[in-house]
């Protein structure tokens, strides 16, 4: 301990924890915060002989950190220092310091909210801000406030948001550390080509130019395997390191080579923090990471490969300076580095929150706002999680946990797979459920090009189990079998070596992914075979030529949602009759836009899938009205026919509404009519079956119902349909709904002797006169008839006398009697 930098701040940490329930420690890699500080706190007076629980974000880190802590005490694992990860517990009655994954602590809190026997919880590598870490912190803070004011929480990381201590209301203790200098080297330009090719080439250069072991970062297992193949024959032990690697192989990567050779460790981002890999003096950073991204709109999760953030690049480079001066090769340009995001966003903002939502319901806080979060879970993602959990019968409509939901939490896995295991066992398929769940959690054991049928994977596992020849990767199958064995132990079922039926596999997939049950799309002049509609409403397609292409119904386990039509990777056929038993009959009354008809039928539905159809004989009027109203709102009022009288009725009322907004004239605009369709057209819609029926509807009568009875006479008085001109003719007015003056199109001769422009609205609104020739053609537009007679008339008169010599065109229009025709016809 005295040789480690964390020793310098140990007194400050002790004092802070003695006085505060929550403390933040920041210390760079190699300072000893993970492997020395917890041991130094075991005998603190405030701990009062209680234990310490220390959280690590990954299983590989739990094992490595616990081993170093036990080594620091000169003991084997399971003594005073123990560890717990899923399906693996190395603790004893003597254990006082437990290193666990974050999910293990959540399970313990659910069983024992008081955390009896625990005096300190350490959240290590908190900068990663995993969902489970944020949940653990929120639950611990509530426990401190309600049940355990003596419980301490210590938040630790090498890099932290500077605002974190203030947001937590906690003191910060920072260690400067004594890391060795690391020379960072960039490429002049960003590379092109596959990241594994670029990394492999950089490793070869580093082996030739730099001393010490090499830690190379790649985004995933596929790239690691590819780079490992390219480095065959180098003078070093080339070892992979990733989370699903068997423990023995992980240890080979972490410990010195027994033969003394240099090591090249090809690792995912799990090697960024916590793990101590002695001898590493060179880091080769491919600059990419692979994470899960959840889309709440589709309910689908996809793997996304993206550039790392600057704080991750700092963490990675620091691995080269733990024991001696080192060098970090960043395989991107310095200009690109400046453009990287500063840090990764908290996982809670971008993750599938179904597990968290179920945990909150079990905790008794179905509303996330009941807890104090650093970053609150986004409401749309919580609602997507609730929808999924209700589909699994784990939550009530009110968001409360059900007995099924409580049962699902007994399985240390995602609620989807927990439902598969629990319900599969209840259906007598326990052994197959264990196999299928294990296959869905592990890498694909079959080589590329093996098709999408999960049944083939289950068959390969069972053949391998009875030592028969199989195409599967033995290493992957061994991991799958190890996990399946754990599930069988929980379910208390024996192993089964018989080749399973596809329908059983499909039925189990459907228990985990009910919204991914898929029905083949119609192929007659439609999409090609292999394209499906999912029960959740999304489209999906099999790879071209896949053996499942001709199947009518599938249950889909894995797919890629990066495109509008998802790509199916793993699925199995499912019995249509089983789906019929789960489906529900619905009365479906809807408008067919293409055919222009009302469809009325009963549909046997499973989500968005229509399995069977039969005619609906008696359609309730209300359903018909709702369907047709929806169609009109969707397509627009052009589905209806508005004759001139109806159009003018709308325009007259629209004019008065525009002229007198303070009065209660109804809104007969397009938006207003669409909003009130049921009120003025509902009864008439009860007999409609086609687009022609819609066009024949008497909309004028319906519109009249919107005008209050006390305004009917007002409308006729203030916005009359016609005006009488001096000849006695009743001329129709043309109103505009926007409040523009109504148009009175009248022959000029019929206005001889009239001085003032006619008006509407009780004399307030002069009309717009369209003065016509004897042939009905416009010759002048005016709102000031007096001015026209005094000026423009004489120019117009010259033209009209030449064209219509048999008509009178007096020099004095004021005194001439109005005329309808020629001089002979007179008025």
C-alpha positions, 0 to 999 in steps of 0.5 A: 500500500505505501508504494501506491499513489492512493496511499497519499490520499488515504487519510482524506478518504478516511476522514471524508467517509467518517463524516459523509454518507457519500464520497467521490474518489477520483484516481488515475489508472494504477493508483490502487483505488480498486486493488488497495483502497478497499483493503485499507478501509476494512478496519475503519471504526464507522464500519463497525466490523461490517462488510464491504461490497464493491461493484465492478461493471463486468464479470472479468473485472470482478474476477481480476480485481477480487484476485488482486485483493485476495493476493494483497492479503496473502489469501486465496479467493473465498477467504476475507475477499470473495466474489460473486458473478452470475452463476458463480459465488466464491465467498465464505463465512469469513468474507468481509469484502465482496467484489460483485457485478452491479446486477448482483447488488440489485438482487441483494437489495431487492431481497434485503433493502437494509443491506444487513451486515454491509457498512460500505458499498463501493461503485467502481469505474462509475464513469461508465455510467451503466444502467445498473450502476445508475440504478444501484446508486439511486436505490442506495441513496433511498436506502440511506435516506429511509433505512440506513443512515449509517450506510456509506457509499463510495463512488470511484473512477479514473475519469469523472464528470467535474460536476458529479460531486456537486450533483451528488452533494458529496465531497471529492477526494482526488489522487494525482497518481504516479503513472509513467509517461505515455507517448501518444502517436497519431496517424497523419491521415485517418486510415481506410479499410477494415479496422482489424487490418489496420490494427494488425499492421500496427501491432507488427510495427510495434513488435519491431519498434517498441519493447514490452507487451502490447494491448490492442483494442478492437470493437468485437470478437469478430475483429479480434479473431480476424486480427489474431489470424493475421498475426499468426507467426509473429514472435509473441503469444497472441491472446484474445480478451473479451467478456464471454471468453472462458475464465482460463483463457482470460487468465492467460491474457492477464498473467505473464506468459509462462514461457517468458514470451512477449504477449499481444492481447487483442481486447474489446473495451473491457480492458479499458479499466479495472484490469491490471495486465502486467508488462503492457507498455504499448497500446494500439487503439483501433478507435472503435467500440461496439455497444447496444443501441435501443430504438423505443419506436421499434422496440428493437436493439441493435449493435452499433459500432462507433468511434470511441470518446476522448475520455475512453481514448485517455483510459486506453492510452493510460494502460501503457504507463502502468509499470513503465514508460510506454507508447500509445498508437492511436490509429486516427489523425490528431485532427479527428481526435479533436472532433471526438465526443468528450465522453460517452452519454449515460447508458440509461439515456440510450438503453433497453430499460425493460430490466430496470423498469421491472426492478423498479416495479419490484422495488415499489417505485413504478414511477422512476420519478420516485427516486433521485437519479443523476439522469432520469430515465427517458419517459418514451423508453420507460413506456416502451419497456412497460409495453414489453413487460405487459406483453410478458404479463410481468406488469399490470396496466397500472405498472405494478409487478405481477406474480409472473414479473416477480418470478421473472426476477428470479432469473439473472437475465433479461425479462424476455429470456426469463419469460422464455425459461419460466413459461417454457418450463411450465409448458413441459419444454424446460430442457429445450428452454434452457438450450434456447436461452443459452444459444440466444445469449451466446455467440452463434456456434455455427459458421457463417452461411449456416442460415437463420434457423435457430433449430439448427443451432439447438440440434448442433448443441445436442449432437455435441452434447452426445459427442456426435459430429457437428458443424458447430464451434466446440469452444462456443458450444462448450460455453452454451452448454455451460450456460444451459446447465445453469439454467437447467439447474435453476429449472430443475430439469435434466438435459435432453439430447433429442433433436428438437422440433422446429415448432417447439423452438419457435414457440419458445422464441415467441415467449421471449419476443411476442412482438416478433412473431412474423407472418409471410407477406402476400407474394402475388404481384407483391413482395418476393418470398422471404419478406415478413410482417412482424406482430409489432408492425415492422417489416423484416426479411430473411437473407436471400436464399435462406432455408426458411424462405418458404415458411409462412409463420416465424418467431424471430429472435435476432434481427438488425433494425438498422434499415426500414426493413429489418434483417432476420438473423435467427428465427424458427418456424412456429405453428400457425394453429398455436398462433390462432389459439393466442390471437383474438377476434376483432371487428374491423371496420375501416376505409380502403383508400385504394378501392374507395370502399368501406371494409367491414370484417372480423379479423383474427389478430395477433398484434399487427398480424391478420391470421383469418378473416370473415365478413362482418354482417351487422356493422354498428352505426357508430363503428361505421361513422368512426371509420368513415370520419377517420377516412375523411380526416385522413384523405380530406374533405375532397371526398365529399361534394360541396354544391354551390349552395353548400359552398356559399353557406360556408362562405357566408358564415366564414365572412361573418366570422371574419368580420365579427370575431367577437361573435359566436359564428361557427367555424366552417373552415376545412379544419373546423369541419374535420374536427366536428365531422361526427356532429354535422355528418355522423347520421348521414355516414351511417348508410355510406359504403363507397366513395360514390355514396360519400359524394352523394351526401347532402352536406348542406343539411348537415352544415345547417345543424352547426348554425345555432337557431338564433343566428339563422335569421341573422345570417339571412339578414346580414349575409343575404344570398341575393341583392335586388338591383334597380331593375328589380333583378335579384342577383346572387352574391358570391362570398369568400370565407376569408372575409374579402368583400362578396362579389356582385356580378351585374350588368352595368345597365341594370345599375343606371341611376344607382349612386351608392355601392350596395352593401351587406352586413347591415350596411357595413360592407360594400360589395365588390361590383363586377360590372358586366357588358350586355354579353355578361363579360366583365368591363370594370371592377369597383367598390365605389360606384359613385366614383365610377359614374363620375370618371371611368364610366365615360371611357367604358361607354366609348367601348361599349357603344361601339360593341353594343350599338343597340343598347343605350349608353347615356351621357348621364347615367345618373338620370337614365332609367335602369335597363335589362336589355336594348332600348326596345326591350327596356326594363 
